[in-house]
Amino acid sequence: MSFRTIPFLALLALLVGALFPPAARAVDEKDLLPVDQAFALEAKAESRDRILLTWRIAPGYYLYRHRIHAEGLPGGALDLPPGHPKHDEFFGDVETYRTQLDVPYTGTPAGDAATATIKVKYQGCADLGVCYPPQVRTLQVALPVQAAANTDEFLARRTAPGGLLGDAGATSGVDAQPLPPEQAFAVEAIATDGNTLLLRFTPARGYYVYRDKTALRIAGDGLSLAAPRWPQGTRHRDEHFGEVVVYFDQAEVPVPVQRTTRAGAIDAVLTVDFQGCQDGGICYPVMTRTLPVSLPAGRVGTTVATSTAAATTSPAIAEDQRLAGSLAGKQRAWTLVLFFAYGLGLAFTPCVLPMVPILSGLIAGRGARIGAWRAFSLSSVYVFASAVVFTIAGVLAGLLGAAANLQAAMQNAWVLGAFALLFVVLALPMFGVFELQVPAALRAKLGAASDRQHGGSWMGVAAMGALSALIVGPCVAPPLMGAVLYIAQTRDPVFGGAALFLLALGMGAPLVAFGIAAGRGMPTSGPWMVAVQRVFGFVFFGLAIWMLSRVLPGPVTLGLWGLLALGAAAWAFGLGRAPRTRLAARFGALVLGVAGAAQLLGAFAGGHDPLQPLAGVLGEKREAVAFKRIKSVDDLDAELAAARTAGKPVLLDFYADWCVSCKEMEKYTFTDPVVHAALSDYVLLQADVTANDARDQALMQRFGIIGPPMSLFFRDGAERRGLRLTGFEKTDAFVERVRKGAAP
């Protein structure tokens, strides 16, 4: 066994120890919590016929699903969610619950009952190996007053003394009083052509509409409706209807219209019966809307023809929704292959390209040839570690939302500063700094660390791969967002995680090729070895500046680039022994010197762009569109309400200083005069989520966003979900998206 394999085996032992703990020791009663602390039970009435039972389960304890029962309400029934499978030594194959359990208990209390007496039975155990006896608790639950029989009576009670359902609003857990149905659920119908209606449901925030509780009828001369083409919705477990599909956001439903007698224009009336609920609150009775529609001239034809027409007029589906739908479709294995292909495409974006010099420097930084097999294995370790961390971060974001975006959490000055310092430490030995300036004792330690990193240590390369996944490339692309959306909707982290893992492997595949080239392409001896060390030293300094550019002011970053270019010019000026080599080196030094001087001059003039340092000095600088910054959900709601009153569309752009694609949009797309003209009628809002604080996370969670860049389009206060843009987009495509967003 080589010395280098010891750290890897030690890490493996730690992982095995964490995943497979040793057998439990003998149990002392003092180690067990009292049963009411291990399983804290409470109950509250969400409506007269629905009581929510909540257990807060201490860490290291669990409840049996099959041992939970309740009685007390006539016709009472528990709606137990699925538990975690477990093979129990006493009961065999069972399901268990941990952390917290919420169970709706439904029944029909007496009409005049003010309270309900609920008897609850349950049993649980501790992981230490001890099970508690079956428990019985009798709970008195205050019931709200008799609910209204219809919507009008319900709304009348809403304004009566005591508010909605008496004082139930204080105990139901619902933050807001329910809206009138016309405000909670907007429904409209538009004739897109003579054979297609576009039905649009727009629930208010915090409300949703059932897909399968909707019925459509049309009254008109010789008209009938074919099957509506529903967009993909959200799977929702309902206590009354079980697994259903609902829509929390605006849903646009193309409805084919069949004509049997007339091809000319027809005035008709569309009747829509539907049902919706307040999330966490009340469910409305079935509502009916009567919508007059005017169909232009169309074709008299069959269902096949009208279905084709409907397909061509179907509203656009956002890229992340399309990818999430493909993961849930029938060709799932083929979709995984596509995610790998998407990763290959993302490998050449600005988010992933910085990993190329990192990996090449780690493999070839000492200027020594290590061989193709060694280079391949080290590159594979780097890519595999990066893919694992990338997958874990994506799965957590899908299950827990924006608050679990590990990549965004790592984009702060301390973490980025530490990572930049690491690159500086890796660069200094390549210039011989340690040997010249560091005491012998410390030099030995630093030299050993440098050897482990530069020589291609397994642990060093794996650690750098894991850090790179979190710090170097925190870009949100449509495939990533699609996989996260799939996990969030289906709660299937296994298949969604597989898609993320293959996406990461696709992004890393070219890195393996670059790593092999770095390992084989090194000279065996001679002054080239020193030159290679110096080159990678400058590369690592450049990576340090690139990391700091996310937190430093633009002119400061530009000045650092200028100093780096001047330093490289000074080094290159002394290269070469043969006349031709010396001439080429000095010409390169001249170019670097001019570029560095221009960057320093641009920095003093307040410039930001290293590729166009004198843009603000020699000519007119193109400015990006002017956004109004917002910070919170309340800010957004106020702006949307004002825009709706003014009849203007809204563009909401999510931005962060550390977001590479955000800088691309800002530099190339938002500065284009054509984009300025297209956005002239828009209300332009920008959410700067650089800090990733609680308000930033709440704003992103409202729209199911895990991070920037993201552009959302609104009309009449509702998002046009199919136009949502993830990542960078060129001018022409973005202008077309903007025009669609402004259309009625």
Secondary structure, 3 states (H helix, E strand, C coil): CCCCHHHHHHHHHHHHHHHCCCCCCCCCHHHCCCHHHHEEEEEEEEECCEEEEEEEECCCEEEEHHHCEEECCCCCEECCCCCEEEEECCCEEEEEECCEEEEEEECCCCCCCCEEEEEEEECEEECCCCECCCEEEEEEEECCCCCCCCHHHHHHHHCCCCCCCCCHHHCCCCCCCCCCHHHHEEEEEEEEECCEEEEEEEECCCEEEECCCCEEEEECCCEEECCCCCCCCEEEEECCCEEEEEECCCEEEEEEEEECCCCCCEEEEEEEEECEEECCCCECCCEEEEEEEEECCCCCCCHHHHHHHHHHCCCCCCHHHHHHHHHHCCCHHHHHHHHHHHHHHHCCCCCCCCHHHHHHHHHHCCCCCCCHHHHHHHHHHHHHHHHHHHHHHHHHHHHHCHHHCHHHHCCCHHHHHHHHHHHHHHHHHHHCHHHHHCCHHHHHHHHHHHHHHHCCCHHHHHHHHHHHHHHHCCCCCHHHHHHHHHHHHHCCHHHHHHHHHHHHHHHHHHHHHHHHHHHHCCCCCCCHHHHHHHHHHHHHHHHHHHHHCCCCCHHHHHHHHHHHHHHHHHHHHCCCCCHHHHHHHHHHHHHHHHHHHHHHHHHHCCCCCCCCCCHHHHCCCCCCCCCEEECCHHHHHHHHHHHHHHCCCEEEEEECCCCHHHHHHHHHHCCCHHHHHHCCCCEEEEEECCCCCHHHHHHHHHCCCCCCCEEEEEECCEECHHHCEECCCCHHHHHHHHHHHHCC
